[in-house]
């Protein structure tokens, strides 16, 4: 099966899946976790940290996988995968066939609930996304379609993480007043959590949003004297720039392949943005590039050449 067919099949499966599996090495076993089932068990057991513990374990393992080498790490997992069956086995086979795409899909599934976890985990999210960003470069010539999809994932994660960090720093309840220029006293995030925000600032810069990263760094250094009215336009610019990067990646696919391939990647981007719609809705309450509403942002994304209605 070609790389593009693998990507399309993974995305098709992702859109119709009732659940998303993640796989963890636990001693001499490979354990498949059904995220929908874990969420149900969390509610029934009244244990709000159940998903957080799973998220943390997944982030720790994924960081190790990206550090040691994905294929080498997958070899360890395959040796222990004999007991998997049914949907878990099918999901693992997709993981083996296209690990970077599946890791990105798993990461994006986790991101949807990221606001419910602590800043320490958000730091790990940025760390994993940073390594996916570095790995992405190897596919620029060998697999431009996968490169385009990973580019979109990195951009979306970077903007979401910056948004979460700013909300944490300012306090979500009064964020709108603060970004329009109302001064505040001490930051609402300190200690280890503040280090997590600083790590997110670094990833924001690496993802190409240097202006926003600089403003966030200034806010951390001088919260009382910082002019919060400058933060809003930088976030707006980051959203606009993110859209432009997505367009550029898509245009590259158009040059490397046929129009049908380009449309396929555009369809993937549309699906990804759709899965993050709730987060974009929250984001646009405070940061509206060009005065756009959430609906207008969606139209701007759909306005990319060949995107479709």
C-alpha positions in Angstrom: 0.0 0.0 0.0 1.4 3.4 -0.9 2.2 6.1 1.7 -0.7 8.2 0.6 -3.2 5.4 0.8 -1.9 4.6 4.3 -2.4 8.2 5.3 -5.9 8.4 3.8 -6.9 5.1 5.4 -5.6 6.2 8.8 -7.5 9.4 8.6 -10.7 7.7 7.4 -10.4 5.2 10.3 -9.7 8.1 12.7 -12.9 9.9 11.6 -15.2 6.9 12.1 -13.5 5.3 15.1 -15.7 5.1 18.2 -12.5 5.2 20.2 -8.8 5.9 20.0 -6.3 3.3 21.3 -3.0 4.1 22.9 -0.4 1.4 23.6 1.9 1.2 26.6 4.7 -1.1 27.4 4.1 -2.3 31.0 6.8 -4.7 32.1 6.8 -7.7 29.7 3.3 -6.8 28.3 2.0 -4.4 25.7 -1.3 -3.0 27.0 -3.9 -1.4 24.7 -6.0 1.4 26.4 -9.3 2.3 24.9 -9.6 6.1 25.6 -13.4 6.1 25.4 -13.5 3.2 28.0 -10.9 4.9 30.2 -13.0 8.1 30.2 -16.1 6.1 31.2 -14.2 4.4 34.0 -12.9 7.7 35.2 -16.5 9.0 35.5 -17.8 5.8 37.2 -14.9 5.7 39.7 -15.0 9.4 40.4 -11.2 9.5 39.9 -10.5 12.6 37.9 -6.8 11.8 37.7 -7.3 8.5 35.9 -7.0 10.0 32.4 -4.2 12.3 33.6 -2.1 9.3 34.7 -2.7 7.6 31.4 -1.8 10.8 29.5 1.4 11.2 31.5 2.4 7.6 30.9 1.7 8.0 27.1 3.7 11.2 26.9 6.7 9.7 28.8 6.8 6.6 26.5 6.2 8.7 23.3 9.0 11.0 24.3 11.3 8.0 24.8 10.2 6.5 21.4 11.0 9.7 19.6 14.3 10.0 21.4 15.5 6.4 20.9 14.1 6.0 17.4 10.6 5.2 16.4 11.3 2.0 14.4 13.6 0.6 17.1 11.0 1.3 19.8 8.3 -0.2 17.7 10.4 -3.4 17.5 10.2 -3.7 21.2 6.4 -3.2 21.1 5.8 -5.7 18.3 7.6 -8.5 20.2 5.0 -8.1 23.0 1.9 -7.5 20.8 0.9 -11.2 20.2 -1.9 -11.1 22.7 -3.7 -8.1 21.1 -6.9 -8.9 19.4 -9.9 -7.3 17.6 -10.0 -3.5 17.3 -6.9 -3.2 19.5 -4.9 -5.4 17.1 -6.2 -3.5 14.0 -5.2 -0.2 15.6 -1.7 -1.4 16.5 -1.2 -2.6 12.9 -2.1 0.9 11.7 0.4 2.3 14.2 3.1 0.0 12.8 2.4 0.9 9.2 2.4 4.7 9.7 3.8 5.5 13.2 4.4 9.2 12.8 0.9 9.8 11.6 -0.7 7.6 14.3 1.4 9.3 17.0 0.2 12.7 15.7 -3.4 11.5 15.8 -3.0 10.2 19.3 -1.4 13.4 20.4 -4.2 15.4 18.9 -6.8 13.2 20.6 -5.0 14.0 23.9 -4.9 17.7 23.1 -8.7 17.9 23.1 -8.7 17.4 26.9 -5.5 19.2 27.6 -7.1 22.0 29.6 -8.1 19.5 32.3 -4.5 18.6 33.1 -1.7 20.4 34.8 1.0 22.6 33.2 3.6 19.9 33.8 1.8 17.7 31.3 1.4 20.5 28.9 5.1 20.9 29.0 5.5 17.2 28.0 2.9 17.8 25.2 5.1 20.5 23.8 8.2 18.3 24.2 6.6 15.5 22.1 5.3 18.0 19.5 8.8 19.5 19.3 10.3 16.1 18.4 7.5 15.4 15.9 8.4 18.8 14.4 12.1 17.8 14.1 11.2 14.4 12.6 8.8 16.1 10.1 11.7 17.6 8.2 13.0 14.2 7.0 9.8 13.7 5.0 10.0 17.0 3.1 11.4 15.4 0.0 10.7 11.6 0.6 7.1 11.9 1.5 5.8 15.5 1.0 2.2 14.5 1.8 3.1 13.2 5.3 5.3 16.3 5.7 2.3 18.5 5.0 0.0 16.7 7.5 2.7 16.8 10.2 3.2 20.5 9.5 -0.5 21.1 10.1 -0.4 19.1 13.4 2.6 21.0 14.7 1.0 24.4 13.8 -2.3 23.5 15.5 -0.6 22.1 18.6 1.7 25.2 18.9 -1.2 27.6 18.8 -3.3 25.5 21.2 -0.4 25.2 23.7 0.3 28.9 23.5 -3.4 29.6 24.2 -3.5 27.2 27.1 -0.4 28.7 28.6 -1.7 32.3 28.3 -5.0 31.3 29.8 -3.1 29.7 32.7 -0.9 32.7 33.2 -3.8 35.2 33.1 -6.6 33.2 34.7 -9.2 32.1 32.2 -12.0 33.9 33.9 -10.6 37.4 33.3 -8.4 36.8 30.3 -10.4 39.0 28.0 -10.0 42.1 30.3 -6.3 41.5 30.6 -5.5 41.1 27.0 -7.2 44.4 26.3 -4.8 46.3 28.5 -6.0 45.9 32.1 -2.9 45.5 34.3 -2.6 42.7 36.8 -0.5 41.8 39.8 1.3 38.5 40.3 0.9 35.8 37.7 -1.5 33.0 38.5 1.2 30.3 37.6 4.4 29.9 39.7 7.2 27.4 40.4 7.4 24.2 38.3 4.2 25.2 36.4 5.9 28.5 35.4 8.8 26.4 34.0 6.3 24.5 32.0 5.0 27.7 30.5 8.5 28.8 29.7 9.1 25.5 27.8 5.9 26.1 25.8 7.2 29.6 25.0 10.3 27.9 23.5 8.2 25.5 21.4 6.0 28.4 20.2 9.2 30.1 18.9 10.4 26.9 17.2 7.1 26.5 15.5 7.7 29.9 13.8 5.7 32.2 16.0 8.6 34.3 17.4 6.6 37.5 18.0 4.1 35.7 20.2 6.8 33.8 22.0 8.6 37.1 22.8 5.4 38.7 24.1 4.8 35.7 26.4 8.3 35.8 27.7 8.0 39.6 28.5 4.7 38.9 30.3 6.4 36.3 32.5 9.4 38.5 33.3 7.4 41.7 34.1 3.7 40.9 34.8 3.0 44.2 36.5 4.6 46.5 33.9 3.8 44.4 30.8 1.5 46.1 28.3 -1.2 43.4 27.8 -2.7 45.2 24.8 0.3 43.9 22.7 -0.5 40.3 23.4 -3.8 40.1 21.5 -2.4 41.2 18.1 0.5 38.7 18.4 -1.8 35.8 19.0 -3.9 37.0 16.1 -0.8 37.1 14.0 0.1 33.6 15.1 -3.2 32.2 14.0 -2.9 34.0 10.6 0.6 32.8 10.1 -0.4 29.3 11.1 -3.0 29.3 8.3 -0.3 30.5 5.9 2.1 27.7 6.8 -0.7 25.2 6.2 -1.3 26.8 2.8 2.4 26.6 2.0 2.7 22.9 2.9 -0.4 22.2 0.8 1.0 24.1 -2.2 4.2 22.1 -1.9 2.2 18.9 -2.3 0.6 20.4 -5.4 4.0 21.0 -6.9 5.3 17.5 -6.0 2.3 15.5 -7.0 -0.9 15.5 -9.0 -4.0 17.7 -8.2 -5.8 14.7 -6.7 -3.0 14.2 -4.2 -3.2 17.9 -3.2 -7.0 17.6 -2.7 -6.5 14.5 -0.5 -4.1 16.4 1.8 -6.5 19.4 1.9 -9.3 17.0 3.0 -7.0 15.7 5.7 -6.4 19.3 6.9 -10.1 20.0 6.9 -10.7 16.9 9.1 -8.0 17.9 11.5 -9.3 21.4 11.9 -12.8 20.0 12.4 -11.7 17.7 15.2 -10.3 20.8 17.0 -13.3 23.0 16.4 -14.2 23.3 20.1 -10.7 24.5 21.0 -10.8 27.0 18.1 -14.2 28.2 19.4 -12.6 29.0 22.8 -9.5 30.5 21.2 -11.5 32.9 19.0 -13.5 34.3 22.0 -10.4 36.4 22.9 -8.2 36.4 19.8 -9.9 37.2 16.5 -7.4 37.8 13.7 -8.8 40.5 11.5 -11.9 40.6 13.7 -12.9 37.2 12.4 -15.5 35.2 14.3 -15.0 31.4 14.8 -17.2 30.8 11.8 -15.2 33.3 9.6 -11.9 31.5 10.7 -13.4 28.3 9.4 -14.3 29.9 6.1 -10.7 31.3 5.9 -9.3 27.8 6.3 -11.8 26.5 3.8 -10.8 29.3 1.4 -7.4 27.6 0.7 -7.2 26.8 -3.0 -8.8 23.4 -3.6 -10.0 23.1 0.0 -13.6 22.7 -1.0 -16.8 23.9 0.7 
